[in-house]
Amino acid sequence: MPSPLSIRRVVLYKHGVGYFERRGKVTGSETAHLDFKARDMNDVLKSMTVLDLNGGSVSAVSYDSTKPLEQLLSEATIRIPEHGSLTALLGQVKGARVRARVGGAQVEGAIVGLESLPVVQGEASVVRPFLTLLVGASLRTFDVLELGELEFLDEAVRKDLEFYLATVMSSYKKDSKRLSILTAGEGSRELFVSYVLESPVWKTSYRILLDEGKPPLLQGWALVDNTGDEDWVDVELSLIAGLPVSFVHDLYNPRYLRRPIVEVRSETGVAPVIPQEAHESAFEPSMDMDAEEEAFGSQGAAPAASIMPVMAAPPPAPRRAKGGPMIGGGGRDMRAMLEQSTSVTTLTKEVGDLFEYGVDRPVTVHRNQSALVPILHRPFEGRRVLLYNRSTREKNPMACIEFKNTTGLTLEGGPVTITEDETYVGEAMLDTLKPDDVRFVPYAVELSCTVSVEEDLEDGPVFRARLGRGTLIVEFFHQRRTRVLARNKAKRPQVLYVEHPRTGWELKDTAAPAETTDGFWRFKRELAPGTSDTLVVTERTRGQRQYYLGNVGLEEVTFFLDSRFIDPRVAQALRDVVAMREKLSQVTRDVQRLDEERTQLFRDQERIRSNIDSLKSGASQRELVERFVTKLNAQEDRLESIGRELERLEEERTRLQTEANQRIESLSYEADL
């Protein structure tokens, strides 16, 4: 039977849930039923609130099991097949007391059984079912096909039959689960039920009407989807902007815990005692008490493709403007016609960090349909301007609406369609706007205005020099100059905003921007019809170069001095260091020369010793050996001399290197140029 609890209020959110309120009348201990999709049961069980508003009480809320249909039917004591259901049922309830109406009389008795007997009909014989009842102390047989009514008097049998039929009935909606609210009280009472379900996100779209000499007009629509199995008829609709926390938690599926297994201890016969030995065993049951839980979510079904606008009154029939085509508002009356057709009073309020739009009239949205609901119709402070951003479009600016939210409402983000002089001129996306927020809303490319950009980069003069720890650091400015040339070819004046990226550089010799955002400076330019305008943006940032003084030469020293990076005292010290480095270079060359000479002497000695070993005895050979030995002695003397000279040179090189490093490290200087 249909539920007496009809949907009276719907609140839709931006994070995928909806809040629903139902109200209805119950009488006495009547049970109210609600049907939900299986995937919605977790949300319902987590959020449902039930109130009896007239002094009654809610004793319990029961809901369908998660067991499959086959398992539920197997637990029933009655089974009814597809064919021969009546005879099969009567055959299963032997002993049940029934009241049967046969003709005009009623008979009460207990079912004994069912049998098939032949009955002669004309010249043929047919088999018909007969029911045998124990009536008092007599057995009476009745033709089942002649029974006008059969009432089960045993409550247990009747409940089993009702359970079986209800279970089979629920299978027709495989995804539907029934929730029953058991009430207790007297008389007629009002029942209140609320819950949260997964719902499609509500969306917004806007229309902006630009009218010369008048404030722009903003019209807002909410798009809502009813993906449920029930119509929303004259419901109170509210729309919430914001992101409250919401999640899915499995409350519907049964949850089990593992229990410890304790075994019965068994004893065996007593064994002989063996001295010095004791055999013991201990048993520890598993105590794994962790229960695994899985949360699951689901996507709502897509609504039907039809769009059903909800309006305050039927829109007026279009009429033909004088001298023009048929239009919605008839020339200059279009603004007034819009206001009349979609007049709306938006009931709004702040709820913490959330913002609520309340529709001021009942809303009807049928199941699996969507609706456009007017939520806003107000003028706002704004004007048409041009906005140039080189990364968006290099050659042309965008036509924009400089939008200040003076509606007093928080505007949720969404697409916006712009109409100017009764002509569609473009579309845009509107960000979420708090009251008094200002945004540029670009909706079209402005081809009547062209822009060209030139850019150059140079390094400015050094303004500071610092010398310390052997390093000369000079600081200067990188300077970037950007020239933006705009040409207005339109016949009307234009206001142009040029967005220039903020990259961490500072402005220098440039007029202050009209606005500053996180990523851009916005420079405002007034463009007269048929004229050009040049904007020059100069920026600078600090840069530096480093020179390690251990590597400089006399030319670098002269350059540093001429550039005033250093003073004459530091220049003379650097010249002394250069002289030390030249001496050090000479010592290094001497060491290299002596190393090469010593290496050559070692090679000659190896050759001479090899020749001596190869000579045989004899007078002439002895003379040659003596000559070789004399030469070897002279070479040994030279090697000793070279060794002493290399030792002296290494000491000299170490001394010069240490002295040069100390002089460099001791230098300190700083000057602002």
C-alpha positions in Angstrom: 0.0 0.0 0.0 1.3 3.6 -0.6 3.1 5.3 2.2 1.1 8.0 4.1 4.3 9.9 4.6 4.7 12.2 1.6 7.8 14.3 0.8 7.3 17.8 2.1 10.8 19.4 2.1 13.9 18.8 0.1 17.3 20.4 0.7 20.0 19.7 -1.9 23.8 20.2 -1.3 26.9 20.7 -3.4 28.7 17.7 -2.1 26.4 14.9 -3.4 23.7 14.5 -0.7 20.1 15.6 -0.2 18.1 16.1 3.0 14.5 15.0 2.8 11.6 15.6 5.2 8.3 13.6 5.1 5.1 14.1 7.0 1.9 12.1 7.2 -1.0 10.9 9.4 -1.0 7.6 11.3 -3.9 6.2 13.4 -3.5 4.1 16.6 -0.7 1.6 16.2 -0.5 1.9 12.5 2.7 1.0 10.8 4.1 3.4 8.1 6.2 2.0 5.3 8.9 3.6 3.2 10.8 2.0 0.3 14.5 2.8 -0.4 17.1 1.5 -2.9 19.5 -0.9 -1.3 22.4 1.4 -1.9 20.7 4.1 0.1 20.1 2.1 3.2 23.5 3.0 4.8 22.7 6.7 4.5 19.1 6.2 5.8 20.2 4.2 8.8 22.9 6.8 9.6 20.7 9.9 9.4 17.1 9.0 9.9 15.1 10.9 12.5 11.5 9.9 13.4 9.1 12.0 15.6 5.5 11.5 16.6 4.3 15.1 16.8 1.1 14.5 18.7 2.0 12.6 21.9 2.4 9.1 20.4 5.6 7.1 20.3 7.8 5.2 17.8 8.4 1.8 19.2 10.8 0.5 16.5 12.0 0.9 12.9 12.4 -2.4 11.1 13.8 -3.0 7.6 14.3 -5.8 5.1 17.1 -8.3 5.6 20.2 -8.4 3.4 19.7 -12.1 2.7 19.0 -13.2 -0.9 15.5 -14.1 -1.9 16.3 -17.8 -2.3 17.6 -17.9 1.3 14.6 -16.1 2.7 12.1 -18.4 1.0 14.0 -21.4 2.1 13.4 -20.3 5.7 9.6 -20.1 5.2 7.5 -23.1 6.3 5.3 -22.7 3.2 6.3 -23.1 -0.4 3.9 -22.2 -3.2 4.9 -23.4 -6.7 4.2 -21.5 -9.9 1.5 -23.9 -11.0 -1.2 -25.6 -8.8 -0.7 -23.0 -6.1 -4.0 -23.6 -4.2 -3.8 -27.3 -4.1 -0.1 -27.2 -3.2 -0.8 -24.8 -0.4 -3.6 -26.8 1.1 -1.5 -29.9 0.9 1.2 -28.3 3.1 -1.0 -27.1 5.9 -2.6 -30.3 7.2 -4.2 -29.8 10.6 -4.7 -26.1 10.1 -8.2 -24.9 11.1 -10.1 -23.1 8.3 -13.5 -21.6 7.7 -14.9 -22.6 4.3 -18.0 -21.1 2.6 -19.8 -23.6 0.4 -22.8 -22.3 -1.4 -24.6 -20.2 1.3 -23.3 -22.1 4.3 -20.1 -21.8 6.3 -18.2 -24.8 7.7 -15.3 -24.8 10.2 -12.9 -27.7 10.5 -9.3 -28.9 10.4 -7.7 -29.8 7.1 -7.1 -33.6 6.8 -5.8 -33.7 3.3 -6.4 -33.2 -0.4 -7.1 -35.8 -3.0 -8.1 -36.0 -6.6 -11.3 -37.9 -7.5 -12.9 -38.6 -10.8 -16.2 -36.8 -11.5 -18.5 -37.6 -14.4 -19.4 -34.7 -16.5 -21.8 -35.7 -19.3 -20.3 -38.6 -21.2 -16.7 -37.8 -19.9 -15.0 -38.3 -16.6 -12.6 -35.6 -15.3 -10.4 -35.6 -12.2 -11.1 -32.7 -9.7 -9.4 -31.8 -6.3 -11.4 -32.5 -3.2 -10.6 -31.1 0.3 -11.3 -33.3 3.3 -12.1 -31.5 6.6 -12.5 -32.8 10.1 -15.8 -31.1 11.2 -16.5 -32.0 14.8 -16.2 -35.8 14.8 -17.0 -36.2 11.1 -14.9 -36.2 8.0 -16.5 -34.1 5.2 -15.2 -33.8 1.6 -15.7 -30.7 -0.5 -15.0 -29.9 -4.1 -12.2 -27.3 -4.0 -13.6 -25.6 -7.2 -16.9 -25.0 -5.4 -15.4 -23.3 -2.4 -16.5 -19.6 -2.4 -14.1 -18.6 0.4 -11.5 -20.3 2.6 -10.3 -18.4 5.7 -7.3 -19.6 7.8 -8.2 -19.4 11.5 -4.7 -20.4 12.8 -2.7 -17.2 13.3 0.7 -19.0 12.8 -0.3 -20.3 9.4 -1.7 -16.9 8.4 1.5 -15.1 9.3 3.7 -17.7 7.5 1.6 -17.2 4.4 1.8 -13.4 4.7 5.6 -13.5 5.2 5.9 -15.8 2.1 3.8 -13.5 -0.1 5.5 -10.3 1.2 8.9 -11.8 0.5 7.9 -12.8 -3.0 6.4 -9.4 -3.6 9.6 -7.6 -2.6 11.5 -9.6 -5.3 9.6 -7.7 -8.0 11.7 -4.6 -7.0 15.1 -6.3 -6.7 16.8 -3.1 -5.6 14.1 -2.0 -3.2 14.2 -2.4 0.5 11.2 -1.7 2.8 11.6 0.2 6.0 8.7 0.0 8.5 8.0 2.5 11.3 6.1 0.9 14.1 4.0 3.5 16.1 2.0 3.4 19.2 -0.7 5.9 20.4 -4.3 6.9 20.2 -6.3 8.5 17.5 -4.9 10.3 14.4 -1.4 11.8 14.8 1.2 13.5 12.6 4.4 11.6 12.0 7.7 13.4 11.0 10.6 11.6 9.3 13.8 13.0 8.0 16.9 11.5 6.4 19.9 12.1 4.1 20.4 10.3 0.8 23.0 10.4 -2.0 21.6 12.9 -4.5 22.9 14.6 -7.7 24.7 17.9 -7.1 22.4 20.9 -7.8 23.8 23.3 -10.5 23.4 26.9 -11.3 23.2 28.9 -14.5 22.9 32.6 -15.0 21.7 35.2 -17.6 23.0 38.7 -17.7 21.1 41.4 -19.6 23.1 44.5 -20.6 20.9 47.5 -21.3 22.4 50.9 -22.2 21.9 53.4 -19.5 20.6 50.9 -16.9 22.3 48.6 -14.4 22.9 45.1 -15.7 20.3 42.6 -14.7 21.2 39.1 -13.3 18.9 36.2 -13.5 19.8 32.9 -11.7 18.4 29.4 -12.2 19.1 26.3 -10.2 19.1 22.9 -12.0 17.8 20.1 -9.7 17.5 16.4 -10.6 14.9 14.0 -9.1 16.5 10.6 -9.6 14.3 8.9 -7.0 11.3 6.7 -7.4 8.8 9.2 -6.1 7.5 12.5 -7.4 8.2 15.7 -5.5 4.8 17.4 -5.4 4.6 20.9 -4.0 7.7 20.5 -1.9 9.6 23.2 0.0 12.9 23.3 -1.8 16.2 24.7 -0.4 19.6 24.8 -2.0 22.8 24.9 0.1 26.1 26.2 -1.1 29.1 24.9 0.8 30.9 21.7 1.6 29.9 20.1 4.9 31.6 16.7 5.7 29.7 13.7 4.5 30.7 10.0 4.2 29.4 6.5 3.6 29.5 4.0 6.5 28.2 0.4 6.3 25.4 0.0 8.8 23.1 -2.1 6.7 25.1 -5.3 6.2 25.3 -7.6 9.2 28.6 -7.4 11.0 30.2 -10.4 12.8 33.1 -10.8 15.2 35.3 -13.8 15.4 34.9 -15.5 18.8 37.6 -17.5 20.5 37.4 -21.3 20.1 37.5 -23.1 23.5 37.8 -26.8 23.3 36.7 -29.3 25.9 39.7 -30.7 27.8 39.8 -34.5 27.7 41.8 -36.7 30.0 43.4 -40.0 29.2 44.4 -42.9 31.5 47.0 -42.3 34.1 50.5 -43.3 32.8 53.3 -44.5 35.0 55.4 -41.8 36.5 58.8 -41.6 34.8 61.4 -40.0 37.1 63.3 -36.8 36.0 60.8 -36.1 33.2 57.7 -34.0 33.0 55.8 -33.6 29.7 53.5 -30.6 29.6 51.5 -29.0 26.8 49.6 -25.7 26.7 46.8 -24.6 24.4 46.1 -20.9 23.6 43.0 -20.3 21.5 43.1 -17.6 18.8 41.9 -14.3 20.0 41.6 -12.4 16.7 38.7 -10.0 17.4 39.2 -7.7 14.5 36.1 -7.2 12.4 36.5 -6.1 8.8 34.3 -3.3 7.5 33.9 -2.0 3.9 32.3 1.2 3.0 30.6 1.4 -0.3 29.1 4.2 -2.4 27.0 4.4 -5.5 26.2 6.8 -8.3 22.6 8.0 -8.7 20.8 7.1 -11.9 20.8 9.8 -14.6 17.4 11.6 -14.8 15.3 11.8 -17.9 16.4 14.2 -20.6 13.4 16.4 -20.2 13.9 19.8 -18.6 10.9 21.2 -16.7 11.2 24.9 -15.8 9.3 25.9 -12.7 8.0 29.4 -13.0 5.9 31.8 -11.0 3.3 32.1 -13.7 2.9 31.0 -17.3 5.0 33.2 -19.5 3.2 35.7 -21.7 2.8 34.9 -25.4 5.4 36.6 -27.5 4.3 39.7 -29.4 5.7 41.4 -32.5 7.5 44.7 -32.0 6.7 47.5 -34.3 8.7 47.3 -37.4 10.7 44.3 -36.2 10.6 40.5 -35.8 8.8 38.7 -33.1 10.8 38.8 -29.9 10.3 37.7 -26.3 9.8 41.2 -24.9 8.8 43.4 -27.7 11.8 45.8 -28.1 12.5 48.0 -25.1 10.0 46.1 -23.0 12.2 42.9 -22.9 13.6 43.8 -19.5 10.2 44.4 -18.0 8.9 41.2 -19.5 11.8 39.3 -18.0 11.0 40.7 -14.6 7.4 39.8 -14.9 8.0 36.3 -16.3 10.5 35.1 -13.7 9.7 37.3 -10.7 11.3 35.5 -7.7 11.9 36.3 -4.1 15.0 34.4 -2.9 14.9 33.5 0.8 18.5 33.4 1.8 20.4 33.0 5.1 23.9 32.2 6.4 24.2 28.8 8.1 27.7 28.9 9.5 30.0 28.7 6.5 27.1 27.5 4.3 24.7 29.7 2.3 21.1 28.7 1.7 18.8 29.6 -1.2 15.2 29.0 -0.3 12.6 28.9 -3.1 9.6 31.0 -2.0 7.0 28.8 -3.6 6.2 25.1 -3.7 8.1 23.1 -6.4 7.0 20.0 -8.3 9.6 17.7 -9.9 8.4 14.3 -11.1 10.5 11.2 -10.7 13.4 10.8 -13.2 12.9 14.4 -14.3 14.9 17.6 -13.9 13.8 21.2 -13.3 15.0 24.7 -13.8 14.1 26.7 -10.7 14.4 30.5 -10.6 16.4 31.6 -7.5 17.6 35.1 -8.4 16.4 38.1 -10.4 18.2 41.4 -9.4 20.2 44.2 -10.9 23.9 44.5 -10.0 26.7 47.0 -10.3 28.7 46.4 -13.4 29.8 47.7 -16.8 31.2 46.4 -20.1 35.1 46.7 -20.3 38.0 45.1 -22.2 40.5 42.9 -20.5 43.8 42.0 -22.2 46.0 39.1 -21.1 48.7 38.1 -23.4 48.6 34.4 -22.4 44.9 34.2 -23.1 45.0 35.9 -26.6 47.9 37.7 -28.0 46.3 40.0 -30.5 43.0 41.0 -29.0 41.5 41.7 -25.6 38.4 40.0 -24.2 35.1 41.8 -23.8 34.2 41.5 -20.1 31.7 42.5 -17.5 33.3 44.2 -14.6 31.0 42.4 -12.1 30.5 43.6 -8.5 28.2 41.4 -6.5 25.8 44.0 -5.1 22.9 41.4 -5.0 23.5 40.8 -1.3 23.7 37.1 -2.0 26.4 34.5 -2.2 26.5 33.5 -5.9 27.4 29.9 -6.6 29.7 29.4 -9.6 28.2 28.4 -12.9 27.8 29.3 -16.6 26.4 32.6 -17.6 24.9 33.7 -20.9 25.1 37.4 -21.8 22.6 39.4 -23.9 23.2 42.9 -25.0 20.6 45.0 -26.9 18.4 41.9 -27.1 21.2 40.0 -28.9 23.2 37.0 -27.6 26.8 38.2 -27.4 28.6 35.4 -25.5 29.0 33.1 -22.6 31.3 32.9 -19.6 31.8 31.0 -16.3 31.0 32.8 -13.1 33.2 32.0 -10.0 31.6 31.7 -6.6 31.1 35.3 -5.3 30.6 36.6 -1.8 28.7 39.8 -1.4 30.7 42.8 -2.7 33.3 40.6 -4.4 34.5 42.0 -7.8 35.3 39.8 -10.8 36.0 40.3 -14.5 33.7 38.0 -16.5 35.0 37.6 -20.1 32.4 36.5 -22.6 33.7 37.4 -26.1 36.8 38.3 -28.1 36.9 42.1 -28.9 38.0 42.2 -32.6 37.6 45.9 -32.8 40.6 46.4 -30.6 44.1 45.1 -31.5 47.1 44.8 -29.2 50.8 44.4 -29.9 53.5 43.8 -27.3 57.3 44.5 -27.4 59.7 43.5 -24.7 63.4 44.1 -24.0 65.7 43.0 -21.2 68.9 44.7 -20.1 71.3 44.9 -17.1 71.5 48.2 -15.3 74.7 49.6 -13.8 76.3 48.1 -10.6 75.1 49.9 -7.5 77.0 48.0 -4.8 80.3 46.1 -4.6 81.4 43.9 -1.7 84.7 42.1 -1.2 85.2 39.5 1.4 86.6 35.9 1.9 88.4 36.1 -1.4 85.3 36.8 -3.5 84.2 40.1 -5.1 80.4 40.4 -5.4 78.9 43.2 -7.5 75.1 43.9 -7.4 73.1 45.4 -10.2 69.5 45.4 -11.5 68.0 43.3 -14.3 65.6 45.7 -16.1 62.7 44.6 -18.3 60.6 47.0 -20.3 57.3 46.0 -21.9 55.5 48.2 -24.4 51.8 47.5 -25.0 50.3 49.2 -28.0 46.4 49.2 -28.2 44.4 50.4 -31.2 40.7 51.0 -30.8 39.0 50.7 -34.2 35.5 50.9 -32.7 33.2 53.9 -33.0 32.7 54.0 -29.2 35.1 54.7 -26.4 36.4 51.7 -24.6 37.9 51.1 -21.1 40.8 48.7 -21.4 42.5 46.8 -18.5 45.9 45.3 -19.3 46.9 42.4 -17.1 50.6 42.2 -16.7 52.1 39.1 -14.9 53.6 39.6 -11.4 56.8 37.5 -11.4 58.5 38.9 -8.2 60.0 42.0 -10.0 59.2 45.5 -8.8 57.8 48.3 -10.8 60.1 51.2 -11.7 59.2 54.5 -13.3 55.7 53.1 -14.0 52.3 54.5 -13.0 50.6 52.6 -10.2 48.2 49.8 -11.4 44.5 50.3 -11.0 44.2 46.9 -9.4 46.5 44.2 -8.1 45.7 40.5 -7.9 47.7 37.5 -6.8 49.1 36.9 -10.2 48.7 40.2 -12.1 48.9 44.0 -12.1 45.9 45.6 -13.9 46.6 48.9 -15.7 43.6 50.9 -16.7 43.6 52.7 -20.1 40.9 55.0 -21.7 40.6 54.4 -25.4 38.9 57.1 -27.5 37.2 56.0 -30.7 39.7 55.4 -33.6 42.8 56.1 -31.4 45.9 54.3 -30.1 47.4 54.1 -26.7 50.9 52.9 -25.5 51.4 51.5 -22.0 55.1 51.1 -20.9 55.7 48.8 -17.9 59.2 48.9 -16.5 60.3 46.3 -14.0 63.5 45.4 -12.3 65.0 42.8 -10.0 68.3 42.4 -8.3 71.1 40.5 -9.9 74.8 39.8 -9.0 78.0 38.6 -10.4 80.9 37.0 -8.5 84.7 37.0 -9.1 87.1 34.8 -7.3 90.2 36.9 -6.7 92.6 34.0 -6.7 92.1 33.8 -10.5 92.1 37.5 -11.6 94.9 39.0 -13.6 96.2 42.5 -14.0 93.6 43.3 -16.7 90.7 42.4 -14.3 92.3 44.4 -11.5 92.5 47.5 -13.8 88.8 46.9 -14.8 87.7 46.6 -11.2 89.6 49.8 -10.3 88.2 51.8 -13.3 84.7 50.6 -12.5 85.1 51.6 -8.8 84.4 48.1 -7.6 87.6 48.4 -5.5 89.7 51.3 -4.2 93.5 51.9 -4.9 94.5 50.1 -1.7 92.7 46.9 -2.7 94.0 47.3 -6.2 97.7 47.4 -5.0 97.1 44.4 -2.8 95.7 42.5 -5.8 98.7 43.5 -7.9 100.9 42.1 -5.2 98.9 38.9 -5.3 99.3 38.8 -9.1 103.1 39.2 -8.7 103.1 36.3 -6.2 101.1 34.2 -8.6 103.6 34.9 -11.4 106.5 33.8 -9.1 104.5 30.8 -8.1 104.0 30.0 -11.8 107.8 30.3 -12.4 108.5 27.9 -9.5 106.0 25.5 -10.9 107.7 25.6 -14.3 111.1 25.0 -12.6 109.7 22.0 -10.7 108.3 20.6 -13.9 111.7 21.0 -15.7 113.6 19.3 -13.0 111.1 16.5 -12.8 111.5 15.9 -16.5 115.4 15.9 -16.2 115.3 13.4 -13.4 113.0 11.1 -15.3 115.4 11.2 -18.3 118.3 10.4 -16.0 116.5 7.3 -14.6 115.9 6.1 -18.2 119.6 6.5 -19.1 120.7 4.6 -16.0 118.4 1.7 -16.9 119.9 1.6 -20.4 123.6 1.7 -19.0 123.0 -1.1 -16.5 121.5 -3.2 -19.2 124.5 -2.7 -21.4 126.9 -3.6 -18.5 125.1 -6.8 -17.8 125.4 -7.8 -21.5 129.2 -7.3 -21.7 131.6 -10.3 -21.6 135.1 -10.5 -20.0 138.0 -9.1 -21.9 140.3 -6.0 -21.8 138.3 -3.9 -24.3 135.1 -4.7 -22.5 136.5 -3.8 -19.1 137.4 -0.4 -20.4 133.8 0.1 -21.6 132.4 -1.1 -18.3 134.6 1.5 -16.5 133.3 4.2 -18.7 129.7 3.3 -18.0 130.4 3.2 -14.3 131.9 6.7 -14.4 128.9 8.0 -16.2 126.6 6.4 -13.7 128.4 8.1 -10.8 128.1 11.5 -12.5 124.3 10.9 -13.0 123.9 9.9 -9.4 125.6 13.2 -8.3 123.2 15.1 -10.6 120.2 13.3 -9.2 121.2 14.2 -5.7 121.5 17.9 -6.8 118.1 17.8 -8.5 116.5 16.3 -5.3 117.9 19.1 -3.2 116.7 21.7 -5.7 113.2 20.2 -5.9 112.9 20.2 -2.1 113.8 23.9 -2.1 111.3 24.8 -4.8 108.5 22.9 -3.1 109.1 24.9 0.1 109.1 28.1 -2.0 105.9 27.2 -3.8 104.1 26.4 -0.5 105.3 29.7 1.0 104.1 31.7 -2.0 100.7 29.9 -2.2 100.1 30.4 1.5 101.1 34.1 1.4 98.9 34.8 -1.6 95.9 33.0 0.0 96.4 35.0 3.2 96.5 38.3 1.4 93.4 37.5 -0.6 91.4 36.3 2.5 92.5 39.4 4.5 91.0 41.8 1.9 87.7 43.5 2.8 85.9 46.3 1.0 82.3 47.5 0.4 81.0 50.5 -1.6 77.7 51.8 -2.8 78.0 53.1 -6.3 
